[in-house]
Amino acid sequence: MKLASLLAALVALLSALLLVIMALWPVPAAAQGSGCVAHDVMLEQLADRYGERRISVSLDRAGNMVEVWANLDSGSWSITVTTAAGPTCLVASGQAFELVDDTDGLEG
């Protein structure tokens, strides 16, 4: 697979997941929960506990940083949102992550 195709697939996945997050779990509510820590602490926890690495980063409409983390070997994945004020919040996680190439007709 081409790198561009993989990146396009990741962008499509992130867009769909971001819509779900925005609809079901607003960032201000997540920032008040116990799943929020400093960004470097979150990075360390996801790497040490689950072997996840960041595979995608973008900004949402409110200017928050949205990151997708995954372990391509085990299939574990996590989505975090970092607010402008600083805390990084875990808003979704699960299993069976895989990269797909559904970009036919999107390039060009």
SVG drawing of the C-alpha trace seen along z (x, -y; Angstrom):
<svg xmlns="http://www.w3.org/2000/svg" viewBox="-24 -27 30 36">
<polyline fill="none" stroke="black" stroke-width="0.4" points="0.0,0.0 1.2,-3.5 1.9,-5.8 -0.5,-8.4 -3.3,-5.8 -2.6,-4.8 -2.7,-8.4 -5.9,-9.1 -7.5,-6.0 -6.4,-7.3 -7.8,-10.7 -11.1,-9.1 -11.1,-7.0 -10.3,-9.9 -13.0,-12.0 -15.7,-9.4 -14.5,-8.8 -14.3,-12.5 -17.9,-13.0 -18.9,-10.2 -16.8,-11.8 -18.2,-15.2 -21.8,-13.9 -21.5,-11.6 -18.8,-13.0 -18.2,-16.7 -14.6,-17.8 -15.6,-20.1 -17.3,-17.2 -14.4,-14.9 -12.0,-17.4 -13.8,-17.3 -13.5,-13.5 -10.9,-11.4 -9.5,-10.2 -7.4,-13.4 -3.7,-13.8 -0.8,-15.8 0.0,-14.9 3.4,-13.4 1.9,-11.2 -0.8,-10.0 1.8,-9.2 3.9,-7.2 0.8,-5.3 -0.4,-4.3 3.1,-3.3 4.0,-1.4 0.6,0.3 -0.5,1.0 2.4,0.5 0.5,-2.1 2.1,-4.8 0.5,-7.9 -0.6,-7.3 -2.7,-10.4 -3.1,-13.9 -5.5,-16.7 -7.4,-19.6 -11.1,-19.7 -13.4,-22.6 -12.7,-24.0 -9.0,-23.9 -8.4,-20.8 -5.8,-18.3 -7.3,-14.9 -4.9,-12.0 -5.3,-8.4 -3.0,-5.9 -2.7,-2.2 -0.7,1.0 -0.7,2.5 0.4,5.9 -2.2,6.3 -5.0,4.2 -5.5,2.0 -6.4,-1.6 -7.1,-4.9 -8.4,-8.3 -7.3,-11.3 -8.2,-15.0 -5.9,-17.7 -7.5,-21.0 -5.9,-24.4 -5.8,-24.5 -3.5,-21.4 -5.1,-18.2 -5.2,-15.3 -8.3,-13.2 -8.9,-9.6 -12.2,-9.7 -12.4,-6.2 -10.4,-3.0 -10.9,0.6 -9.5,3.5 -9.3,4.8 -7.7,1.8 -6.4,2.3 -5.3,0.0 -7.5,0.2 -7.2,-1.3 -10.7,-2.6 -9.4,-5.5 -10.3,-4.4 -11.6,-7.5 -10.6,-10.0 -7.2,-10.9 -6.7,-13.5"/>
</svg>
